[in-house]
Amino acid sequence: MTVPPADRTTTEPGLVPPPGCPAHAGHSATGPGGATRLHGVAAETDPMGLYEKLRAEHGPVAPVLLEGDVRAWLVLGYLENRDVATRSTQFSRDPRTWHGWRSGEIDPETSPLVPMIGWRPDCVCADGEEHQRLRGAVTAGLNQFDQRGIRRHITRFAHQLIDEFCENGRTELVGEFAEPLPMLVLTRLLGMADEDAPKLVHAARDLFKATETSLASNAYVLETLKELVAAKRVRPGQDIASVLMSHPAGLSDEEVQHHLRLILLAGYETTANLMANVLRMSVTDPRFRGSLAGGQMTLPEAVEQVLWDEPPLMVCPGRWATGDTTLGGKEIKAGDMLLLGLAAGNVDQAVRQDPSTRVHHNRAHLSFSAGAHECPGQDIGRVIADTGIDILLTRLPDISLAVPASDLTWRSSTWARHLTALPVKFAARPRESRELLTAPLPAPPPPAVGVPVAPRMPDSVPRLSWRARLRRFLGM
């Protein structure tokens, strides 16, 4: 596996009460009924180790606890994950099926889990004909762009970002490249202004953390997209938002807003993490970098290998049992919540006896889920990662890690594990002066007069340092 062993990594430290403190129980690895918590120090330090521990103790399906000790089943087996993902009549995507809403297990007004498991008027929370109606509009919106057009946007933004640090001989690739590039591309495809991207990066990251500020960040994203929908109703353009509004499926403004949220958050989170993981492997694993440099492995193949070993989304919420059933030897009751363990399933020895062995020409991983709800935008994520990383490694072929690999840190949540920073060094080079970088990209149509401006970002969401620089060389 390319996941670093626990003794080679650290996570951002949290405040943990000392043993014996009454608050300490909430930070214990186990909770009520002996179920394992998927949050806290143990889960954040070594999530893959935790999954293997659960597999050894419970088999392919394990009882776990989410934030607030909310009960769920974590599906660890590869075949069991595929079973849940493809059998929608037994395992619904509609969270209103969950008994936790009725029992009061969660407060929908305050729980940080709501942005991840709450019902929304989008295709992710629908089954059957309603899912087909909504997903058809999303697919049409994504398919209007050919890869050449998308690559043109990626190329322009990638060169602009690299130009901001190429003369310095050093940079930090997560915050200065892997995170901003996908958001810049996605906001452009959705029909938003480029200057919206920096503000949305931290809001998206915060939303996935399931912290006390997640609800505010989610509200900020939704309000921003609500203003976009209002603008596009007055003046549509050649973008995903406009296609969703004009599609024969007849989406309401609220449905359009929530599908834009889905595309933005899912596309950003997975692509930013994927890029960070591939870049980390290229500067920390000589065999990985050598295979790329020597032609034994193409960049798209390297991306697929990382998707097998380190899925950008490690746990996918959620499915809800429509009736009593058995899965992996466990009795699942009607209304139970199930979580797809994408990372655990990808290294299940039932399909990969030796996870350290490279997987050749095989896209059967679970990283984009499976079945009717398999990610419809995965090819856009792949092309952003492939193109962006290729441009970076072409312009800075001597790039190397600027700190010991053991100093790298991660930030973990129940759902994903993020590389905090990737400091690198290289020979300083001048900025690009090619015509590609001086010719402006076609801008999306501006909002009509009288359309409200985007809302103020909540105080809990910090602004990225590259926002001002981006505005400068975009002429804003």
VOPAGU-2260 file (C-alpha; in pm, 1 decimal, decimal comma):
REM VOPAGU-2260
SITE   aa  ch    i         X         Y         Z
SITE  MET   A    0       0,0       0,0       0,0
SITE  THR   A    1     105,8     358,9     -51,4
SITE  VAL   A    2     -58,1     468,4     275,3
SITE  PRO   A    3     231,4     558,8     506,6
SITE  PRO   A    4     257,8     335,8     814,3
SITE  ALA   A    5     143,0     487,1    1141,1
SITE  ASP   A    6     493,4     529,8    1278,8
SITE  ARG   A    7     588,7     743,6     979,4
SITE  THR   A    8     303,6     992,1    1005,3
SITE  THR   A    9     153,1    1235,1    1246,4
SITE  THR   A   10    -175,0    1418,7    1263,0
SITE  GLU   A   11    -253,9    1765,6    1376,0
SITE  PRO   A   12    -266,3    1754,3    1754,9
SITE  GLY   A   13    -600,1    1797,6    1928,0
SITE  LEU   A   14    -686,1    1881,9    2283,3
SITE  VAL   A   15    -751,3    1553,3    2461,0
SITE  PRO   A   16    -853,5    1551,0    2829,3
SITE  PRO   A   17    -617,6    1359,7    3059,0
SITE  PRO   A   18    -713,1    1011,1    3178,4
SITE  GLY   A   19    -954,5    1029,5    3468,1
SITE  CYS   A   20   -1115,6    1353,6    3352,1
SITE  PRO   A   21   -1495,8    1317,7    3317,0
SITE  ALA   A   22   -1468,2    1444,8    2960,2
SITE  HIS   A   23   -1213,8    1179,4    2869,6
SITE  ALA   A   24   -1478,4     919,1    2789,8
SITE  GLY   A   25   -1584,3    1114,3    2483,2
SITE  HIS   A   26   -1232,9    1077,6    2340,0
SITE  SER   A   27   -1209,9     703,5    2401,2
SITE  ALA   A   28   -1173,0     477,1    2098,5
SITE  THR   A   29   -1485,0     286,8    2203,6
SITE  GLY   A   30   -1828,5     406,4    2303,2
SITE  PRO   A   31   -2165,7     268,3    2410,3
SITE  GLY   A   32   -2199,8    -104,4    2354,1
SITE  GLY   A   33   -1827,7    -135,8    2287,4
SITE  ALA   A   34   -1864,9       3,2    1934,3
SITE  THR   A   35   -1558,8     173,1    1785,0
SITE  ARG   A   36   -1562,5     546,9    1722,0
SITE  LEU   A   37   -1470,2     658,1    1370,3
SITE  HIS   A   38   -1356,6     993,2    1509,4
SITE  GLY   A   39   -1109,0    1102,5    1772,5
SITE  VAL   A   40    -737,1    1049,0    1818,9
SITE  ALA   A   41    -724,0     676,7    1736,6
SITE  ALA   A   42    -919,9     714,3    1414,2
SITE  GLU   A   43    -727,7    1023,8    1305,1
SITE  THR   A   44    -380,8     882,9    1369,8
SITE  ASP   A   45    -407,7     563,5    1167,3
SITE  PRO   A   46    -743,3     516,0     993,1
SITE  MET   A   47    -622,9     224,6     780,0
SITE  GLY   A   48    -492,7      48,7    1089,4
SITE  LEU   A   49    -830,7     104,1    1253,7
SITE  TYR   A   50   -1011,6     -49,0     955,4
SITE  GLU   A   51    -790,8    -358,0     968,9
SITE  LYS   A   52    -850,2    -388,7    1343,3
SITE  LEU   A   53   -1225,0    -372,9    1284,5
SITE  ARG   A   54   -1197,5    -629,6    1005,1
SITE  ALA   A   55   -1005,4    -868,7    1231,5
SITE  GLU   A   56   -1261,6    -829,3    1510,4
SITE  HIS   A   57   -1587,5    -821,1    1315,8
SITE  GLY   A   58   -1527,1    -941,8     962,1
SITE  PRO   A   59   -1650,0    -749,9     655,4
SITE  VAL   A   60   -1911,0    -542,3     844,8
SITE  ALA   A   61   -1845,1    -367,5    1177,8
SITE  PRO   A   62   -2056,3    -162,1    1421,9
SITE  VAL   A   63   -1916,3     190,6    1459,2
SITE  LEU   A   64   -2003,7     528,6    1607,4
SITE  LEU   A   65   -2001,0     867,0    1434,2
SITE  GLU   A   66   -1971,9    1208,5    1600,3
SITE  GLY   A   67   -2218,2    1228,9    1887,8
SITE  ASP   A   68   -2203,5     848,3    1920,2
SITE  VAL   A   69   -2445,9     806,0    1631,6
SITE  ARG   A   70   -2465,8     437,0    1545,3
SITE  ALA   A   71   -2383,5     295,6    1202,4
SITE  TRP   A   72   -2239,6      -7,7    1025,0
SITE  LEU   A   73   -1905,4      32,4     845,3
SITE  VAL   A   74   -1879,9    -196,4     542,6
SITE  LEU   A   75   -1519,1    -317,0     513,7
SITE  GLY   A   76   -1533,3    -596,7     255,9
SITE  TYR   A   77   -1490,4    -528,3    -114,7
SITE  LEU   A   78   -1775,0    -755,7    -223,1
SITE  GLU   A   79   -1999,5    -634,7      57,6
SITE  ASN   A   80   -1938,3    -273,0     -45,5
SITE  ARG   A   81   -2036,1    -354,2    -400,8
SITE  ASP   A   82   -2342,5    -540,3    -277,5
SITE  VAL   A   83   -2462,9    -240,4     -76,8
SITE  ALA   A   84   -2380,2       8,2    -353,0
SITE  THR   A   85   -2559,9    -186,2    -625,9
SITE  ARG   A   86   -2869,0    -314,0    -439,7
SITE  SER   A   87   -3069,9       6,0    -402,5
SITE  THR   A   88   -3398,8    -170,8    -327,5
SITE  GLN   A   89   -3246,6    -312,4      -7,4
SITE  PHE   A   90   -3008,0     -26,8      72,9
SITE  SER   A   91   -3168,3     308,4      -1,2
SITE  ARG   A   92   -2984,5     633,0     -63,9
SITE  ASP   A   93   -3268,9     831,7      92,1
SITE  PRO   A   94   -3161,0     925,6     447,7
SITE  ARG   A   95   -3521,0     981,8     553,1
SITE  THR   A   96   -3531,8     602,3     587,0
SITE  TRP   A   97   -3299,4     625,4     889,4
SITE  HIS   A   98   -3457,5     555,2    1226,5
SITE  GLY   A   99   -3221,4     802,6    1394,6
SITE  TRP   A  100   -3435,2    1097,7    1289,9
SITE  ARG   A  101   -3740,7     951,3    1461,8
SITE  SER   A  102   -3559,3     831,1    1774,4
SITE  GLY   A  103   -3393,1    1165,7    1837,6
SITE  GLU   A  104   -3045,0    1015,2    1803,8
SITE  ILE   A  105   -2940,1    1328,9    1620,2
SITE  ASP   A  106   -3045,5    1693,5    1633,3
SITE  PRO   A  107   -3094,7    1807,2    1271,9
SITE  GLU   A  108   -3054,7    2171,0    1376,5
SITE  THR   A  109   -2714,0    2139,7    1541,4
SITE  SER   A  110   -2540,5    1813,7    1446,5
SITE  PRO   A  111   -2227,2    1857,2    1231,7
SITE  LEU   A  112   -2323,3    1531,2    1058,6
SITE  VAL   A  113   -2623,5    1688,6     887,3
SITE  PRO   A  114   -2428,9    1829,7     587,3
SITE  MET   A  115   -2304,5    1476,2     517,7
SITE  ILE   A  116   -2604,0    1253,4     601,3
SITE  GLY   A  117   -2904,5    1486,8     590,1
SITE  TRP   A  118   -3162,6    1472,8     312,6
SITE  ARG   A  119   -3124,3    1715,1      22,4
SITE  PRO   A  120   -3320,5    1755,8    -300,9
SITE  ASP   A  121   -3045,8    1603,3    -515,5
SITE  CYS   A  122   -2980,7    1276,6    -697,3
SITE  VAL   A  123   -2758,3    1141,6    -418,6
SITE  CYS   A  124   -3059,2    1129,3    -183,6
SITE  ALA   A  125   -3296,6     971,5    -436,4
SITE  ASP   A  126   -3367,3     623,2    -569,2
SITE  GLY   A  127   -3546,8     479,4    -870,0
SITE  GLU   A  128   -3718,2     706,2   -1121,6
SITE  GLU   A  129   -3655,6    1022,4    -920,1
SITE  HIS   A  130   -3284,9     942,3    -913,0
SITE  GLN   A  131   -3283,7     885,1   -1288,1
SITE  ARG   A  132   -3459,5    1218,1   -1350,2
SITE  LEU   A  133   -3215,3    1416,9   -1140,0
SITE  ARG   A  134   -2899,8    1232,1   -1242,1
SITE  GLY   A  135   -2990,4    1272,4   -1609,5
SITE  ALA   A  136   -2971,1    1648,8   -1570,9
SITE  VAL   A  137   -2637,3    1626,5   -1387,8
SITE  THR   A  138   -2491,2    1398,1   -1653,6
SITE  ALA   A  139   -2603,6    1636,5   -1927,8
SITE  GLY   A  140   -2440,6    1927,4   -1747,5
SITE  LEU   A  141   -2110,9    1742,7   -1709,7
SITE  ASN   A  142   -2109,3    1596,8   -2060,9
SITE  GLN   A  143   -2141,1    1931,8   -2238,1
SITE  PHE   A  144   -1766,2    1984,4   -2192,2
SITE  ASP   A  145   -1523,6    1782,3   -2401,1
SITE  GLN   A  146   -1187,7    1696,1   -2250,8
SITE  ARG   A  147   -1007,8    1939,1   -2480,9
SITE  GLY   A  148   -1207,8    2230,7   -2345,7
SITE  ILE   A  149   -1157,8    2121,5   -1986,0
SITE  ARG   A  150    -783,9    2073,4   -2041,5
SITE  ARG   A  151    -762,6    2428,3   -2176,4
SITE  HIS   A  152    -897,0    2564,8   -1847,6
SITE  ILE   A  153    -673,8    2333,8   -1643,0
SITE  THR   A  154    -365,7    2430,4   -1842,9
SITE  ARG   A  155    -426,6    2803,1   -1803,3
SITE  PHE   A  156    -489,3    2785,8   -1428,9
SITE  ALA   A  157    -207,2    2537,4   -1363,5
SITE  HIS   A  158      50,8    2761,4   -1533,6
SITE  GLN   A  159     -78,2    3066,3   -1347,2
SITE  LEU   A  160     -47,6    2890,8   -1011,8
SITE  ILE   A  161     301,6    2759,3   -1092,3
SITE  ASP   A  162     411,1    3106,6   -1202,5
SITE  GLU   A  163     338,7    3231,9    -851,9
SITE  PHE   A  164     611,8    3014,1    -699,1
SITE  CYS   A  165     845,3    2895,5    -977,6
SITE  GLU   A  166    1092,5    3182,7    -920,2
SITE  ASN   A  167    1121,8    3105,5    -549,0
SITE  GLY   A  168    1271,3    2756,9    -574,6
SITE  ARG   A  169    1039,6    2638,8    -295,7
SITE  THR   A  170     666,8    2607,5    -235,1
SITE  GLU   A  171     400,1    2415,5     -47,4
SITE  LEU   A  172     207,3    2210,9    -301,6
SITE  VAL   A  173    -114,1    2136,0    -112,5
SITE  GLY   A  174    -218,4    2494,0     -42,4
SITE  GLU   A  175     -57,4    2649,8    -349,4
SITE  PHE   A  176    -147,5    2393,1    -616,7
SITE  ALA   A  177    -346,4    2078,6    -527,4
SITE  GLU   A  178    -626,4    2266,1    -349,6
SITE  PRO   A  179    -674,1    2578,2    -565,0
SITE  LEU   A  180    -649,9    2412,7    -908,6
SITE  PRO   A  181    -959,6    2188,0    -886,2
SITE  MET   A  182   -1170,6    2466,0    -734,5
SITE  LEU   A  183   -1065,5    2715,4   -1003,0
SITE  VAL   A  184   -1160,5    2468,9   -1276,6
SITE  LEU   A  185   -1487,8    2362,2   -1115,6
SITE  THR   A  186   -1608,7    2715,2   -1043,6
SITE  ARG   A  187   -1538,8    2805,4   -1406,4
SITE  LEU   A  188   -1734,3    2500,3   -1532,3
SITE  LEU   A  189   -2025,3    2577,3   -1300,7
SITE  GLY   A  190   -2044,8    2933,5   -1432,7
SITE  MET   A  191   -1902,9    3116,0   -1131,6
SITE  ALA   A  192   -1646,5    3393,8   -1119,8
SITE  ASP   A  193   -1284,2    3285,1   -1069,2
SITE  GLU   A  194   -1257,0    3501,7    -757,8
SITE  ASP   A  195   -1516,3    3281,7    -583,0
SITE  ALA   A  196   -1278,2    2983,5    -578,7
SITE  PRO   A  197   -1050,0    3080,7    -286,5
SITE  LYS   A  198   -1343,4    3154,8     -57,6
SITE  LEU   A  199   -1503,3    2819,3    -133,7
SITE  VAL   A  200   -1189,6    2609,5     -74,0
SITE  HIS   A  201   -1190,8    2651,5     302,6
SITE  ALA   A  202   -1569,2    2634,1     325,0
SITE  ALA   A  203   -1558,2    2296,8     147,9
SITE  ARG   A  204   -1274,5    2167,5     366,4
SITE  ASP   A  205   -1451,6    2281,0     682,2
SITE  LEU   A  206   -1776,7    2118,0     577,8
SITE  PHE   A  207   -1612,1    1775,2     552,9
SITE  LYS   A  208   -1457,1    1803,0     900,7
SITE  ALA   A  209   -1792,5    1762,7    1081,6
SITE  THR   A  210   -1700,6    2035,8    1331,9
SITE  GLU   A  211   -1911,5    2299,2    1504,1
SITE  THR   A  212   -1858,1    2532,4    1206,4
SITE  SER   A  213   -1963,5    2280,3     940,3
SITE  LEU   A  214   -2324,4    2398,4     937,7
SITE  ALA   A  215   -2216,0    2760,0     882,9
SITE  SER   A  216   -1982,3    2658,0     601,1
SITE  ASN   A  217   -2256,8    2452,0     439,5
SITE  ALA   A  218   -2494,6    2748,2     462,0
SITE  TYR   A  219   -2232,2    2973,0     300,6
SITE  VAL   A  220   -2185,0    2734,3       7,8
SITE  LEU   A  221   -2561,3    2703,0     -44,3
SITE  GLU   A  222   -2620,0    3077,9     -27,4
SITE  THR   A  223   -2338,8    3142,2    -275,3
SITE  LEU   A  224   -2492,3    2892,0    -516,8
SITE  LYS   A  225   -2839,2    3037,1    -464,0
SITE  GLU   A  226   -2706,9    3370,1    -588,9
SITE  LEU   A  227   -2549,2    3194,2    -887,9
SITE  VAL   A  228   -2884,1    3036,1    -979,3
SITE  ALA   A  229   -3054,5    3376,2    -955,5
SITE  ALA   A  230   -2793,5    3524,9   -1188,8
SITE  LYS   A  231   -2820,6    3242,6   -1441,6
SITE  ARG   A  232   -3200,0    3265,5   -1450,5
SITE  VAL   A  233   -3157,3    3619,7   -1580,4
SITE  ARG   A  234   -2854,2    3559,9   -1801,2
SITE  PRO   A  235   -2770,2    3194,5   -1878,7
SITE  GLY   A  236   -2435,9    3090,0   -2021,6
SITE  GLN   A  237   -2248,1    2785,6   -2147,2
SITE  ASP   A  238   -2200,8    2628,7   -1807,4
SITE  ILE   A  239   -2331,4    2352,0   -1583,4
SITE  ALA   A  240   -2568,5    2579,9   -1392,6
SITE  SER   A  241   -2743,3    2689,8   -1710,7
SITE  VAL   A  242   -2773,9    2334,2   -1843,1
SITE  LEU   A  243   -2931,1    2216,3   -1518,0
SITE  MET   A  244   -3188,1    2496,2   -1534,7
SITE  SER   A  245   -3283,1    2430,4   -1897,8
SITE  HIS   A  246   -3283,8    2049,0   -1884,0
SITE  PRO   A  247   -3611,6    1871,4   -1973,2
SITE  ALA   A  248   -3610,8    1716,6   -1625,3
SITE  GLY   A  249   -3751,5    2048,6   -1506,5
SITE  LEU   A  250   -3537,1    2101,3   -1196,8
SITE  SER   A  251   -3656,7    2361,1    -949,2
SITE  ASP   A  252   -3419,6    2637,6    -842,2
SITE  GLU   A  253   -3364,7    2455,6    -513,0
SITE  GLU   A  254   -3279,8    2133,0    -696,5
SITE  VAL   A  255   -3036,7    2318,7    -922,3
SITE  GLN   A  256   -2873,5    2480,7    -620,0
SITE  HIS   A  257   -2822,9    2150,1    -440,4
SITE  HIS   A  258   -2688,6    1974,4    -749,1
SITE  LEU   A  259   -2436,3    2252,3    -799,3
SITE  ARG   A  260   -2336,0    2199,4    -435,7
SITE  LEU   A  261   -2298,6    1827,5    -500,8
SITE  ILE   A  262   -2079,6    1876,2    -809,1
SITE  LEU   A  263   -1868,8    2143,9    -642,9
SITE  LEU   A  264   -1804,0    1968,2    -312,0
SITE  ALA   A  265   -1765,6    1612,1    -439,0
SITE  GLY   A  266   -1550,8    1719,6    -732,3
SITE  TYR   A  267   -1328,2    1945,2    -525,9
SITE  GLU   A  268   -1277,8    1715,6    -226,4
SITE  THR   A  269   -1188,5    1406,5    -426,4
SITE  THR   A  270    -969,7    1581,5    -683,5
SITE  ALA   A  271    -772,4    1794,0    -436,0
SITE  ASN   A  272    -699,3    1491,4    -217,9
SITE  LEU   A  273    -613,6    1277,1    -517,9
SITE  MET   A  274    -366,4    1534,4    -649,1
SITE  ALA   A  275    -203,4    1576,8    -308,4
SITE  ASN   A  276    -161,9    1200,1    -271,7
SITE  VAL   A  277     -11,3    1153,6    -618,7
SITE  LEU   A  278     227,5    1445,5    -566,7
SITE  ARG   A  279     332,2    1311,7    -228,0
SITE  MET   A  280     410,3     972,0    -377,6
SITE  SER   A  281     611,2    1133,1    -656,0
SITE  VAL   A  282     843,3    1308,9    -407,3
SITE  THR   A  283     860,3    1045,8    -130,9
SITE  ASP   A  284     863,1     710,1    -311,1
SITE  PRO   A  285    1168,0     661,5    -539,5
SITE  ARG   A  286    1013,0     353,4    -699,3
SITE  PHE   A  287     693,2     542,6    -780,4
SITE  ARG   A  288     882,0     841,8    -925,6
SITE  GLY   A  289    1122,5     612,9   -1109,9
SITE  SER   A  290     836,8     423,6   -1273,1
SITE  LEU   A  291     692,3     752,7   -1393,1
SITE  ALA   A  292    1023,5     890,3   -1518,1
SITE  GLY   A  293    1124,2     562,6   -1682,0
SITE  GLY   A  294     797,0     510,5   -1863,9
SITE  GLN   A  295     704,8     189,8   -1682,3
SITE  MET   A  296     396,1     371,1   -1551,1
SITE  THR   A  297     204,3     651,6   -1718,6
SITE  LEU   A  298      61,1     934,9   -1514,2
SITE  PRO   A  299    -298,3     811,3   -1562,6
SITE  GLU   A  300    -183,1     468,8   -1439,4
SITE  ALA   A  301     -19,8     633,8   -1139,1
SITE  VAL   A  302    -346,0     811,5   -1061,3
SITE  GLU   A  303    -536,2     480,9   -1074,0
SITE  GLN   A  304    -279,3     317,6    -845,4
SITE  VAL   A  305    -327,8     591,8    -587,8
SITE  LEU   A  306    -705,5     558,2    -623,0
SITE  TRP   A  307    -665,6     192,8    -523,5
SITE  ASP   A  308    -429,4     259,9    -234,6
SITE  GLU   A  309    -546,9     595,9     -97,8
SITE  PRO   A  310    -901,3     685,1    -202,0
SITE  PRO   A  311    -958,5    1059,8    -167,4
SITE  LEU   A  312   -1282,2     976,7      17,2
SITE  MET   A  313   -1211,9     693,1     260,9
SITE  VAL   A  314   -1565,2     648,6     395,1
SITE  CYS   A  315   -1876,1     732,8     196,3
SITE  PRO   A  316   -2203,6     821,8     366,8
SITE  GLY   A  317   -2442,1     654,3     353,8
SITE  ARG   A  318   -2699,7     387,5     280,0
SITE  TRP   A  319   -3007,4     299,8     484,0
SITE  ALA   A  320   -3160,3     -46,2     506,9
SITE  THR   A  321   -3517,5     -60,0     376,5
SITE  GLY   A  322   -3585,6    -383,2     565,8
SITE  ASP   A  323   -3423,6    -644,2     787,3
SITE  THR   A  324   -3141,8    -828,7     611,6
SITE  THR   A  325   -2805,9    -999,2     663,8
SITE  LEU   A  326   -2477,6    -855,8     540,1
SITE  GLY   A  327   -2133,6    -997,9     609,4
SITE  GLY   A  328   -2275,7   -1217,7     883,0
SITE  LYS   A  329   -2435,4    -922,9    1065,7
SITE  GLU   A  330   -2807,8    -874,2    1123,6
SITE  ILE   A  331   -2899,7    -538,7     971,6
SITE  LYS   A  332   -3231,2    -393,3    1086,5
SITE  ALA   A  333   -3469,4    -176,6     885,1
SITE  GLY   A  334   -3362,8     186,7     909,4
SITE  ASP   A  335   -3001,1     111,1    1004,3
SITE  MET   A  336   -2732,2     338,0     859,0
SITE  LEU   A  337   -2448,2     184,2     657,7
SITE  LEU   A  338   -2125,1     354,8     554,3
SITE  LEU   A  339   -1927,8     243,4     250,0
SITE  GLY   A  340   -1569,0     176,9     358,0
SITE  LEU   A  341   -1406,1     260,4      24,6
SITE  ALA   A  342   -1047,1     255,4     151,4
SITE  ALA   A  343   -1097,0     -65,6     348,6
SITE  GLY   A  344   -1268,0    -237,7      57,3
SITE  ASN   A  345    -987,3    -149,1    -182,8
SITE  VAL   A  346    -733,0    -341,7      27,3
SITE  ASP   A  347    -958,1    -635,8     113,8
SITE  GLN   A  348    -745,6    -948,7      75,3
SITE  ALA   A  349   -1040,6   -1116,4     -92,7
SITE  VAL   A  350    -949,7    -912,0    -402,5
SITE  ARG   A  351    -590,2    -798,3    -327,2
SITE  GLN   A  352    -383,5   -1060,1    -151,9
SITE  ASP   A  353     -81,1    -828,6    -148,3
SITE  PRO   A  354    -184,1    -460,1    -131,3
SITE  SER   A  355     179,1    -355,4    -186,1
SITE  THR   A  356     171,7    -498,0    -539,9
SITE  ARG   A  357      87,2    -257,6    -820,0
SITE  VAL   A  358    -254,7    -289,8    -980,0
SITE  HIS   A  359    -216,4    -283,1   -1358,4
SITE  HIS   A  360    -486,9    -152,1   -1594,1
SITE  ASN   A  361    -767,6    -205,8   -1344,8
SITE  ARG   A  362   -1033,0      52,1   -1258,1
SITE  ALA   A  363   -1243,6    -181,6   -1046,0
SITE  HIS   A  364   -1159,7       6,4    -725,9
SITE  LEU   A  365   -1431,3     153,6    -504,6
SITE  SER   A  366   -1293,4     506,9    -493,7
SITE  PHE   A  367   -1586,3     650,9    -689,2
SITE  SER   A  368   -1838,7     408,5    -536,9
SITE  ALA   A  369   -2034,3     172,3    -763,8
SITE  GLY   A  370   -2377,6     102,6    -902,0
SITE  ALA   A  371   -2641,5     360,3    -990,5
SITE  HIS   A  372   -2476,8     620,3    -765,5
SITE  GLU   A  373   -2122,2     584,0    -898,8
SITE  CYS   A  374   -1968,2     930,2    -929,7
SITE  PRO   A  375   -2077,4    1081,7   -1264,7
SITE  GLY   A  376   -1795,5    1338,0   -1263,6
SITE  GLN   A  377   -1503,3    1104,5   -1204,0
SITE  ASP   A  378   -1356,0    1156,6   -1551,6
SITE  ILE   A  379   -1340,9    1532,7   -1494,6
SITE  GLY   A  380   -1156,6    1469,8   -1168,5
SITE  ARG   A  381    -914,1    1240,3   -1346,2
SITE  VAL   A  382    -839,0    1488,8   -1623,0
SITE  ILE   A  383    -780,2    1771,0   -1370,9
SITE  ALA   A  384    -536,6    1551,8   -1177,0
SITE  ASP   A  385    -362,4    1408,4   -1485,6
SITE  THR   A  386    -321,8    1740,6   -1663,6
SITE  GLY   A  387    -233,7    1951,1   -1361,0
SITE  ILE   A  388      30,3    1712,3   -1227,3
SITE  ASP   A  389     177,4    1657,9   -1573,3
SITE  ILE   A  390     222,4    2033,3   -1621,0
SITE  LEU   A  391     380,1    2070,0   -1276,9
SITE  LEU   A  392     628,9    1784,4   -1324,2
SITE  THR   A  393     713,5    1903,8   -1675,8
SITE  ARG   A  394     789,9    2257,2   -1563,6
SITE  LEU   A  395     965,6    2150,6   -1242,2
SITE  PRO   A  396    1122,7    1812,0   -1324,0
SITE  ASP   A  397    1372,0    1831,7   -1036,1
SITE  ILE   A  398    1108,1    1884,7    -768,3
SITE  SER   A  399    1187,5    1710,6    -439,6
SITE  LEU   A  400    1066,5    1700,4     -81,2
SITE  ALA   A  401    1199,6    1989,7     128,7
SITE  VAL   A  402    1150,1    1820,7     467,6
SITE  PRO   A  403    1195,3    1465,4     598,3
SITE  ALA   A  404     903,1    1244,2     498,6
SITE  SER   A  405     843,3    1173,0     866,3
SITE  ASP   A  406     759,4    1542,5     918,1
SITE  LEU   A  407     455,0    1531,4     690,6
SITE  THR   A  408     126,3    1566,6     874,2
SITE  TRP   A  409    -232,2    1472,6     802,7
SITE  ARG   A  410    -569,5    1608,7     904,8
SITE  SER   A  411    -832,6    1339,2     936,4
SITE  SER   A  412   -1208,1    1326,0     966,3
SITE  THR   A  413   -1454,1    1039,4     962,4
SITE  TRP   A  414   -1477,0    1063,0     586,7
SITE  ALA   A  415   -1133,6    1151,9     454,7
SITE  ARG   A  416    -767,1    1201,8     532,5
SITE  HIS   A  417    -598,5    1515,1     402,5
SITE  LEU   A  418    -228,9    1582,9     365,3
SITE  THR   A  419    -180,8    1907,6     557,7
SITE  ALA   A  420     118,5    2037,8     362,2
SITE  LEU   A  421     374,5    1919,0     108,0
SITE  PRO   A  422     684,6    2144,5     120,0
SITE  VAL   A  423     904,4    2098,6    -188,3
SITE  LYS   A  424    1213,1    2253,2    -344,0
SITE  PHE   A  425    1342,4    2282,2    -699,6
SITE  ALA   A  426    1572,0    2494,5    -914,2
SITE  ALA   A  427    1420,0    2840,6    -948,8
SITE  ARG   A  428    1284,0    2911,0   -1295,5
SITE  PRO   A  429    1132,9    3216,0   -1467,0
SITE  ARG   A  430     763,0    3255,9   -1525,2
SITE  GLU   A  431     611,3    3133,8   -1849,4
SITE  SER   A  432     570,2    3399,0   -2118,7
SITE  ARG   A  433     387,0    3190,8   -2375,5
SITE  GLU   A  434      81,4    3324,0   -2553,7
SITE  LEU   A  435    -125,2    3066,1   -2366,3
SITE  LEU   A  436     -82,1    3263,5   -2047,7
SITE  THR   A  437    -145,1    3608,6   -2192,1
SITE  ALA   A  438    -459,3    3530,8   -2390,6
SITE  PRO   A  439    -760,6    3564,7   -2161,7
SITE  LEU   A  440   -1000,5    3276,9   -2110,9
SITE  PRO   A  441   -1359,0    3343,1   -2217,9
SITE  ALA   A  442   -1527,7    3474,6   -1906,3
SITE  PRO   A  443   -1870,2    3354,5   -1798,3
SITE  PRO   A  444   -2147,1    3609,9   -1860,0
SITE  PRO   A  445   -2163,1    3866,6   -1578,5
SITE  PRO   A  446   -2471,8    3878,3   -1358,6
SITE  ALA   A  447   -2747,8    4107,9   -1474,1
SITE  VAL   A  448   -2809,5    4439,6   -1304,0
SITE  GLY   A  449   -3016,0    4393,8    -991,8
SITE  VAL   A  450   -2897,2    4039,9    -918,9
SITE  PRO   A  451   -2769,5    4016,3    -557,6
SITE  VAL   A  452   -2398,1    3970,4    -508,2
SITE  ALA   A  453   -2255,8    3659,0    -342,0
SITE  PRO   A  454   -2301,1    3649,9      35,3
SITE  ARG   A  455   -2034,1    3731,4     285,9
SITE  MET   A  456   -1819,3    3436,6     384,3
SITE  PRO   A  457   -1865,8    3337,0     750,2
SITE  ASP   A  458   -1591,0    3444,1     989,9
SITE  SER   A  459   -1509,1    3078,6    1061,6
SITE  VAL   A  460   -1387,8    3033,5     704,1
SITE  PRO   A  461   -1042,4    3189,1     647,4
SITE  ARG   A  462    -935,3    3329,0     313,8
SITE  LEU   A  463    -655,1    3165,1     121,2
SITE  SER   A  464    -331,3    3354,1      71,7
SITE  TRP   A  465    -341,9    3309,3    -304,9
SITE  ARG   A  466    -673,0    3494,4    -344,5
SITE  ALA   A  467    -516,9    3838,9    -382,5
SITE  ARG   A  468    -249,8    3709,8    -619,2
SITE  LEU   A  469    -512,2    3533,7    -830,2
SITE  ARG   A  470    -716,7    3850,8    -858,1
SITE  ARG   A  471    -405,6    4041,9    -964,4
SITE  PHE   A  472    -305,1    3825,6   -1257,1
SITE  LEU   A  473    -666,9    3773,0   -1364,0
SITE  GLY   A  474    -698,8    4149,8   -1377,9
SITE  MET   A  475    -975,4    4165,3   -1115,0
